């Protein structure tokens, strides 16, 4: 009986402690009093912070209530997500500043655009929470920050010299997905057992946005609405400090920057790291006061500028990464005993408090640092032999446009070339080329987007080691040693750029119509015309019309087919599609063309693709999401997402194209494998990526052979302390390689040059097929273009395969070792993937291995 009483007593203590954890007093600092008219979070949410996971609607509701009740705050709506959730930010300052925010933004622009002394200008701190949706301590800590900074009476004087931008939910769709899961599985008497369903969310999990993208890699490419809206705000506000709230593994403690010193980007000034170190001392002091464990300098890095904690470093600001050990639900056992959700929130909020004090104390120095950063950039420009960059693609305005659009998102001055020029033998066409002058404040950002680098002080990277944008877009580019206005006639397009409409050349009632495959949105046009019921054919050989226009391989021919539309209605449809996709459609007056005639057996009738992508557990959600996004957002083509577990019961005959993203496919089972075998043999086109190729080879559904790494060690003993670094150095985290393309192959239609750059991450090495016609893309003998790769890996890459075609029965499997759709900004290789989908049906079996 005594043992039972003691057990009950200790349980009561635990429950009381957890109840105290979820109270507002658990989080808020001592010695502050609060305005009674500002609602506490529980008054709006109906529960205490940390008791439940606040979903996005509740967060918006609370921030709206704060803005309505506090003269210190105003709500900024800066866009919406794919799922139509609002993107909001709370600006917090003194009432006078709140009335003059536009004036403050105008003043801050002078920090970048002049060398004027900042004087008493307010310091601005941006607080970005939970870019990864299943790292919820951040978004829930934002509720406390909104309350404390608007309601604490003692902060009134401090806020006269500060503007806080509290972004509660960088990734609303992911946050909502995760909150729904954990709340749906919450017990009122929580179990911290790691096996608990609450702590094991299903695929694709809440980390990512609607299309399963990691938004913390999108600050530089800005391919998603969440990023575009946020970057627009940051470019307007020019914050001095950017806080980036994350979570990490449950068995960790708390990390704050500085990161690993040897992995800093060389374009970031040393002063940045000095400021980061000084701010770190504030975090240490605040975390010491509440007894939380923490560490710095042993993890993470400041190299890739496309992350939340590093993008500010190339903007004259200081980015600060926070990584809190995650409870992943409301409670979880860990190496230290157990970790609760309120505990994780308190640590995040505590570093918001420490950052506030640091920003207050360092205000003048931080503002002066931004002035100095841009003055140093200007000096670096004067010492640089390069004065501008020019880029463009003669055959494709679409890719060039999208690259230019990225530059404009970052407040970069840009000019459109208005007359043809040829530089060092490379033609740049008027209307399809752009010039970026380096004599502008964003000099350093431009340099990092155009630079190639293959020498590094460290061989380990938290993310990619290179992000050369012209290579990603497969456009011609070069550095110029002269000023922009001395080169050619140009037009300033810095205020915005409009996508150019396409058109039909010729009249209604023509014998046939044709468009080349070179423009980025040609696949979109093809599908739209198929969807309207017209007959689309693919020319495998060039031909020439009576006007002397040469149409290259991959040209699409359009006829009315079996439709009953009039010539005028057909022409209107062609005009509408051309206008929306930017392509040029040519009317052909006769089938008696030079080269091949229009009735040639070298022209195939194309079948409209019915596409399914395999998804769910075991599949790379990022790979699958990139493919889904490409079809749904870029090409406007409907696709089906089939869970791998449904393969055994799904009717595969509904589809003529299946896509297998990188992943493991054990859940397909023997029945599913048999169905897939039959489907391929009956003429299906299977497009496989990465490790999906390994699985297909293992199950004898395709013929792919891979190189295995040999142990090259000449001795049996190595230093244990070096193990992590040595193994990490052999991981290809992300680099750019040169490859050779067979432009006569259907997979390569639309490309005019054999030279192409591909992005590679991971150590999958594909042997070339014995059939030489089955290798449409291989690495060159000297493949490294930019980034870090271990010497052993480089040797295994040379002259090996990137894309390969396997045949089985009447079907074709096209395998991609490297990701042609990487993070949605690798526009230069998207068409290789789309060609596999649209033209795989036409690849000769004799050409496959």
CORHUHU-V657592 format. One record per residue. SS is DSSP state (~ for helix, > for strand, _ for the rest). PSI is psi in degrees with one decimal (NA if undefined). OMEGA is omega in whole degrees, 0 to 359 (none if undefined). Layout:
BEGIN
<<SS:PSI:OMEGA> <SS:PSI:OMEGA>>
END
This chain:
BEGIN
<<_:-39.0:180> <~:-40.0:180> <~:-41.5:179> <~:-39.5:180> <~:-42.2:178> <~:-43.0:179> <~:-43.5:180> <~:-38.0:180> <~:-46.8:181> <~:-36.4:175> <~:-40.4:179> <~:-41.2:178> <~:-44.2:180> <~:-44.8:182> <~:-39.6:178> <~:-43.8:180> <~:-41.7:181> <~:-33.8:176> <~:-38.9:177> <~:-37.7:178> <~:-38.8:185> <_:3.5:178> <_:158.1:182> <~:-34.3:181> <~:-28.0:179> <~:-32.6:186> <~:-41.5:192> <_:144.4:179> <_:158.0:179> <_:165.2:173> <_:26.7:174> <_:143.8:173> <_:153.4:190> <>:142.4:178> <_:130.4:184> <_:-25.7:184> <_:-7.8:178> <_:121.1:185> <_:135.8:171> <_:156.4:182> <~:-42.2:183> <~:-26.2:180> <~:-25.8:180> <~:-42.0:185> <~:-31.0:185> <_:6.3:176> <_:160.8:179> <_:150.4:177> <>:128.3:179> <_:-13.3:179> <_:-38.9:173> <>:165.4:174> <_:118.0:179> <_:128.5:174> <_:174.1:188> <~:-38.6:179> <~:-39.1:179> <~:-38.3:177> <~:-46.7:179> <~:-41.3:180> <~:-43.9:182> <~:-42.6:180> <~:-34.8:177> <~:-40.6:179> <~:-39.1:178> <~:-47.2:181> <~:-33.9:181> <~:-24.0:187> <~:-13.7:185> <_:128.3:175> <_:-8.2:178> <_:-5.2:191> <>:149.8:170> <>:147.1:184> <>:130.8:177> <>:122.9:175> <>:117.1:186> <>:22.3:175> <>:-165.3:177> <>:158.2:182> <_:177.5:175> <_:-33.6:181> <_:15.0:174> <_:27.2:172> <_:140.3:182> <>:143.3:172> <>:117.0:187> <>:162.9:178> <>:136.8:178> <>:117.9:174> <>:125.6:183> <>:129.2:178> <_:-166.9:175> <_:155.6:179> <~:-38.4:180> <~:-43.6:179> <~:-38.4:180> <~:-33.4:178> <_:-13.3:186> <_:37.1:184> <~:-38.7:180> <~:-37.9:178> <~:-39.6:179> <~:-41.2:178> <~:-39.3:178> <~:-42.1:177> <~:-39.6:183> <~:-26.9:177> <~:-27.6:179> <~:-23.3:177> <~:-31.7:180> <~:-35.4:192> <~:-0.2:177> <_:171.5:178> <_:24.9:180> <_:146.1:178> <_:137.4:183> <_:-19.7:178> <_:-132.0:182> <_:25.3:180> <_:138.1:179> <_:149.5:171> <>:145.9:181> <>:130.0:178> <>:121.8:176> <>:133.5:182> <>:102.0:184> <>:122.3:188> <>:132.2:166> <_:56.6:171> <_:-24.3:171> <_:117.2:191> <_:-26.9:179> <_:26.4:170> <_:72.5:199> <_:-10.8:181> <~:-30.1:180> <~:-55.6:183> <~:-35.3:179> <~:-31.0:174> <~:-27.8:180> <~:-28.4:177> <~:-40.1:179> <~:-40.2:179> <~:-42.6:179> <~:-41.6:180> <~:-52.5:186> <~:-47.5:187> <~:-17.2:176> <~:-23.3:187> <~:-22.5:183> <>:117.1:184> <~:-36.1:185> <~:-11.1:181> <~:-3.6:187> <_:-45.4:182> <_:-40.7:180> <~:-38.6:185> <~:-10.9:175> <~:-22.0:182> <~:19.2:183> <>:148.7:168> <>:122.9:176> <>:133.6:175> <>:101.5:184> <>:103.9:177> <>:104.7:190> <_:-24.0:190> <_:91.1:180> <_:-28.5:184> <_:73.2:185> <~:-39.1:183> <~:-43.4:178> <~:-39.4:179> <~:-44.3:180> <~:-39.5:180> <~:-44.0:183> <~:-45.0:181> <~:-39.4:179> <~:-40.0:181> <~:-53.8:186> <~:-36.5:178> <~:-34.2:180> <~:-20.3:183> <_:15.7:180> <_:135.2:171> <_:145.1:177> <_:-22.5:172> <_:90.4:194> <_:147.2:171> <_:130.4:179> <_:10.2:180> <_:121.9:181> <_:-18.7:178> <_:-7.5:183> <_:137.7:182> <~:-36.6:180> <~:-33.2:186> <~:6.5:183> <_:76.2:182> <_:149.8:183> <_:165.8:175> <_:139.2:4> <_:7.3:181> <_:172.4:190> <_:4.3:184> <_:-36.4:194> <_:175.9:180> <_:-164.7:185> <_:-42.5:180> <_:18.3:173> <_:33.5:176> <_:143.1:172> <_:104.1:184> <~:-15.3:178> <~:3.5:173> <~:7.9:189> <_:9.5:181> <_:-31.3:180> <_:-48.1:179> <_:-25.4:180> <_:60.7:181> <_:-1.9:185> <_:152.3:185> <~:-32.9:179> <~:-43.2:182> <~:-41.7:183> <~:-42.8:178> <~:-41.5:181> <~:-45.5:181> <~:-35.8:176> <~:-42.8:178> <~:-42.8:181> <~:-36.0:178> <~:-27.8:176> <~:-39.4:187> <~:-29.2:184> <_:62.7:181> <_:150.5:178> <_:-35.3:180> <>:136.6:176> <>:116.0:179> <>:136.9:186> <>:100.5:188> <>:119.2:183> <>:177.0:170> <>:159.3:178> <>:-165.6:185> <_:149.3:186> <_:-30.4:185> <_:19.2:176> <_:-172.4:177> <_:-108.2:180> <>:130.0:179> <>:139.4:167> <>:153.3:182> <_:153.6:23> <_:153.0:173> <_:-158.5:181> <_:117.2:188> <~:-34.4:184> <~:-7.8:183> <~:21.4:176> <_:146.5:177> <_:131.7:183> <_:-15.2:178> <_:-11.1:178> <_:127.2:183> <_:149.7:176> <~:-33.1:181> <~:-32.7:178> <~:-44.6:182> <~:-32.2:176> <~:-44.5:179> <~:-40.6:178> <~:-42.0:179> <~:-41.0:179> <~:-40.7:178> <~:-33.8:179> <~:-32.1:180> <~:-30.7:174> <~:-44.3:179> <~:-44.1:182> <~:-44.3:182> <~:-43.0:181> <~:-40.1:179> <~:-32.1:174> <~:-41.2:184> <~:-31.1:180> <~:2.6:174> <_:25.6:180> <_:140.3:176> <_:150.9:182> <_:169.5:174> <>:163.7:177> <_:167.7:167> <_:0.2:181> <_:-8.9:182> <_:164.1:174> <_:168.2:179> <_:173.5:182> <_:46.6:185> <_:-58.4:183> <_:122.3:184> <_:6.7:180> <_:12.9:179> <_:162.2:184> <_:-31.1:182> <_:-8.7:182> <_:-28.4:176> <~:-40.5:179> <~:-27.0:184> <~:-18.4:178> <~:13.4:181> <_:16.8:180> <_:16.9:180> <_:-178.7:178> <>:117.8:177> <>:137.1:182> <>:118.2:176> <>:131.4:171> <>:132.0:177> <>:110.6:181> <>:132.9:172> <>:134.9:190> <_:139.9:170> <_:-16.3:180> <_:-13.5:175> <_:-137.3:180> <_:-23.1:180> <>:139.8:176> <>:139.8:173> <>:144.8:175> <>:-173.5:185> <_:-19.2:182> <_:4.2:182> <>:-83.1:173> <>:158.2:180> <>:130.9:182> <>:157.1:178> <~:-46.5:178> <~:-36.6:179> <~:-42.5:180> <~:-38.2:179> <~:-41.7:183> <~:-41.7:179> <~:-42.8:180> <~:-45.8:180> <~:-36.8:179> <~:-38.2:179> <~:-19.5:169> <~:-40.3:178> <~:-43.6:181> <~:-36.4:179> <~:-38.1:178> <~:-46.7:181> <~:-41.1:179> <~:-44.3:180> <~:-41.1:179> <~:-48.4:184> <~:-31.1:187> <_:15.5:187> <~:-56.2:184> <~:-38.7:181> <~:-38.1:179> <~:-41.3:177> <~:-41.6:179> <~:-35.5:178> <~:-39.1:179> <~:-42.0:176> <~:-47.8:182> <~:-38.7:181> <~:-47.1:183> <~:-27.3:174> <~:-39.3:176> <~:-35.8:176> <~:-41.5:179> <~:-40.2:178> <~:-40.0:178> <~:-37.0:177> <~:-44.3:182> <~:-28.0:181> <~:-5.2:183> <_:133.0:176> <_:-25.9:178> <_:133.8:180> <_:-14.7:179> <>:166.0:171> <>:144.8:172> <>:141.5:178> <>:155.6:178> <>:166.9:176> <_:113.0:183> <_:-40.3:189> <_:-8.4:190> <_:103.4:177> <~:-31.6:186> <~:-50.7:179> <~:-42.6:181> <~:-41.8:179> <~:-46.2:184> <~:-32.1:174> <~:-46.0:178> <~:-38.4:180> <~:-38.5:177> <~:-45.3:180> <~:-42.6:182> <~:-28.1:179> <~:-22.8:184> <_:25.1:177> <_:45.3:178> <_:132.3:179> <_:133.8:187> <_:143.2:179> <>:141.8:174> <>:135.4:178> <>:127.3:185> <_:10.2:172> <_:151.3:181> <_:138.7:174> <>:154.2:174> <>:124.1:184> <>:121.2:182> <_:38.6:178> <_:-0.7:181> <>:119.0:179> <>:136.3:173> <>:122.7:190> <_:140.4:176> <_:136.0:178> <_:-12.2:180> <_:14.1:182> <>:153.6:181> <>:153.6:178> <>:132.0:179> <>:107.2:177> <>:143.5:179> <_:-11.2:178> <_:70.2:180> <_:161.5:185> <_:-34.0:183> <_:30.0:180> <~:-50.4:185> <~:-38.2:179> <~:-42.2:178> <~:-43.2:181> <~:-42.2:182> <~:-25.9:179> <~:-19.7:182> <~:-13.0:189> <_:152.9:167> <_:139.4:183> <_:132.4:179> <_:5.9:175> <_:135.0:187> <_:154.1:178> <_:-15.2:180> <_:153.5:181> <_:7.6:179> <_:139.6:181> <_:135.9:176> <_:-27.9:180> <_:-152.9:183> <_:156.8:181> <_:-0.4:178> <_:154.3:180> <_:48.2:180> <_:113.7:187> <~:-43.3:178> <~:-35.4:177> <~:-38.4:179> <~:-33.7:182> <~:-2.4:179> <_:48.3:178> <_:154.2:172> <>:141.5:176> <>:156.3:174> <>:156.2:175> <>:144.6:180> <>:140.4:180> <_:-1.5:181> <_:163.6:178> <_:154.3:186> <~:-43.6:186> <~:-14.8:177> <~:-8.9:187> <_:-53.7:186> <_:176.4:176> <_:129.4:183> <>:166.7:176> <>:131.2:179> <>:119.7:180> <_:21.1:183> <_:-24.2:181> <_:-11.2:180> <_:159.4:185> <_:135.5:179> <_:133.5:179> <_:133.0:183> <_:134.4:179> <_:150.4:175> <_:-176.7:183> <>:168.9:174> <>:127.3:176> <>:115.1:183> <_:-172.2:187> <_:171.3:175> <_:156.1:176> <_:15.3:180> <_:161.5:179> <_:-43.3:178> <>:172.8:176> <>:149.7:184> <>:145.1:170> <>:144.2:181> <_:164.5:188> <_:10.8:189> <_:-32.6:182> <_:146.5:184> <_:-40.6:185> <_:17.7:174> <~:-41.2:177> <~:-35.9:177> <~:-42.5:179> <~:-42.9:180> <~:-47.9:183> <~:-39.9:180> <~:-40.2:179> <~:-37.2:174> <~:-42.3:183> <~:-24.5:177> <_:-2.1:175> <_:5.9:181> <_:160.3:178> <>:126.1:180> <>:131.5:181> <>:152.7:184> <>:124.0:179> <>:121.0:180> <_:-5.7:178> <_:154.1:179> <_:158.2:172> <>:169.0:184> <>:133.6:180> <_:-178.9:186> <_:-13.3:177> <_:0.5:179> <_:2.2:178> <_:125.6:179> <>:126.0:178> <>:123.8:187> <_:172.6:174> <_:142.3:181> <_:-0.7:177> <_:141.4:180> <>:129.8:176> <>:137.5:184> <>:124.2:173> <>:162.5:181> <_:-26.7:180> <_:-133.9:183> <_:6.4:180> <_:156.6:181> <_:19.7:182> <_:150.1:177> <_:164.8:177> <~:-38.0:181> <~:-42.3:179> <~:-39.2:176> <~:-46.1:181> <~:-39.4:178> <~:-40.9:178> <~:-42.8:178> <~:-42.8:181> <~:-41.4:180> <~:-44.9:180> <~:-43.5:179> <~:-44.0:181> <~:-44.2:185> <~:-20.3:185> <~:-7.6:178> <_:10.1:181> <_:162.7:173> <>:123.3:178> <>:132.6:183> <>:132.3:173> <>:132.3:178> <>:126.8:187> <_:-12.1:181> <_:155.1:176> <_:-4.7:183> <_:69.4:183> <_:159.7:176> <>:155.1:187> <>:-115.8:172> <_:152.6:174> <_:166.9:187> <_:-6.6:174> <_:16.5:186> <_:145.9:172> <_:-8.7:176> <_:10.6:176> <>:120.5:182> <>:139.5:169> <>:130.7:182> <_:140.7:175> <_:135.3:179> <_:126.1:182> <_:133.5:170> <_:111.3:198> <>:136.8:172> <>:139.1:176> <>:131.9:177> <>:131.3:183> <>:177.2:174> <_:-171.7:190> <_:135.5:180> <_:-22.3:182> <>:140.9:175> <_:113.4:182> <~:-34.2:180> <~:-43.0:179> <~:-46.5:180> <~:-40.9:181> <~:-37.8:178> <~:-38.7:179> <~:-45.7:177> <~:-46.7:180> <~:-41.7:180> <~:-46.6:181> <~:-43.2:188> <~:-44.2:185> <~:-39.8:184> <~:-50.0:189> <_:-8.0:179> <_:43.7:181> <_:124.6:180> <_:140.1:177> <>:161.5:177> <>:133.8:176> <>:107.8:184> <>:119.1:173> <>:138.3:183> <~:-31.3:180> <~:-13.4:180> <~:-1.1:183> <_:-37.8:184> <_:-21.1:182> <_:-14.3:183> <_:146.7:175> <_:97.4:184> <~:-15.1:180> <~:-11.6:175> <~:-17.0:189> <_:142.8:171> <_:-4.7:175> <>:126.9:172> <>:139.4:179> <>:127.7:178> <>:101.7:175> <_:167.5:178> <_:138.9:181> <>:-177.4:175> <_:146.1:190> <_:34.1:180> <~:-26.9:183> <~:-9.3:179> <~:-37.0:177> <~:169.7:184> <~:-40.9:180> <~:-43.4:178> <~:-38.0:178> <~:-42.3:179> <~:-41.5:179> <~:-39.0:180> <~:-39.2:178> <~:-48.6:180> <~:-42.3:181> <~:-43.4:180> <~:-48.7:183> <~:-27.3:180> <_:5.8:172> <_:9.1:179> <_:154.5:174> <>:118.7:179> <>:124.9:178> <>:119.6:186> <>:146.8:183> <>:136.2:170> <_:-127.7:186> <~:-13.6:172> <~:-31.2:178> <~:-38.9:176> <~:-45.1:181> <~:-42.6:179> <~:-40.5:179> <~:-41.4:180> <~:-38.6:181> <_:6.6:178> <_:36.1:175> <_:-11.6:176> <_:161.0:182> <_:93.9:175> <_:136.3:179> <_:138.4:185> <>:151.6:175> <_:141.5:175> <_:146.3:181> <_:129.6:175> <_:144.1:176> <_:109.3:185> <_:4.8:182> <_:132.7:181> <_:-1.6:180> <_:165.0:190> <_:-4.5:183> <_:132.4:174> <_:160.9:181> <_:124.0:180> <~:-37.8:183> <~:-19.5:181> <~:-3.8:190> <~:-50.1:183> <~:-44.7:181> <~:-40.5:182> <~:-42.9:179> <~:-40.9:180> <~:-34.3:181> <~:-20.9:181> <_:-0.4:176> <_:126.2:176> <_:95.1:187> <_:-21.8:179> <_:105.8:179> <>:167.5:183> <>:135.1:183> <>:151.6:177> <>:137.9:180> <>:159.6:181> <>:127.5:186> <>:133.4:172> <_:97.0:188> <_:-0.3:174> <_:-4.5:182> <_:141.9:180> <~:-31.7:178> <~:-22.2:184> <~:7.6:179> <_:142.0:181> <_:-11.3:177> <_:135.9:183> <_:-8.5:181> <_:143.7:177> <_:-20.8:183> <>:130.4:179> <>:151.2:177> <>:135.5:178> <>:151.5:178> <>:131.6:181> <>:132.1:168> <_:140.9:182> <_:167.2:186> <_:53.0:173> <_:123.7:185> <_:114.7:187> <>:125.3:175> <_:140.1:175> <_:145.2:177> <_:149.2:178> <_:-33.3:174> <_:111.4:186> <~:-14.5:181> <~:-3.1:183> <~:7.5:184> <_:73.2:184> <_:-19.4:179> <>:123.5:177> <>:155.2:174> <>:152.6:176> <>:175.6:179> <>:-24.8:176> <>:78.5:196> <>:-24.8:188> <>:121.1:178> <>:-40.8:180> <>:142.2:177> <_:178.7:183> <_:134.9:170> <_:138.8:179> <_:140.9:182> <~:-37.1:179> <~:-41.2:179> <~:-37.4:180> <~:-40.5:179> <~:-34.1:181> <~:-17.8:179> <~:-36.5:188> <_:126.7:174> <_:13.3:179> <_:178.2:193> <>:146.2:173> <>:-47.2:176> <>:139.7:181> <>:149.1:182> <>:129.9:177> <>:142.9:180> <>:144.1:175> <>:114.0:187> <_:-130.9:179> <_:-1.6:185> <>:165.4:179> <>:139.8:172> <>:121.6:179> <>:117.8:183> <>:133.8:178> <>:112.6:176> <_:-49.2:183> <_:160.1:187> <_:108.7:181> <_:-5.9:184> <_:25.3:190> <~:119.0:175> <~:21.4:175> <~:2.0:179> <_:2.2:179> <_:66.3:185> <~:-27.7:187> <~:-22.8:181> <~:-0.1:177> <~:-41.1:187> <~:-28.1:175> <~:-43.0:180> <~:-44.3:180> <~:-34.9:177> <~:-39.7:178> <~:-39.0:181> <~:-47.9:185> <~:-36.3:189> <~:-4.2:179> <~:-33.5:180> <~:-18.7:185> <~:-4.2:183> <_:129.1:181> <_:136.8:177> <~:-26.3:180> <~:-16.9:182> <~:-5.6:184> <_:155.6:182> <_:NA:none>>
END
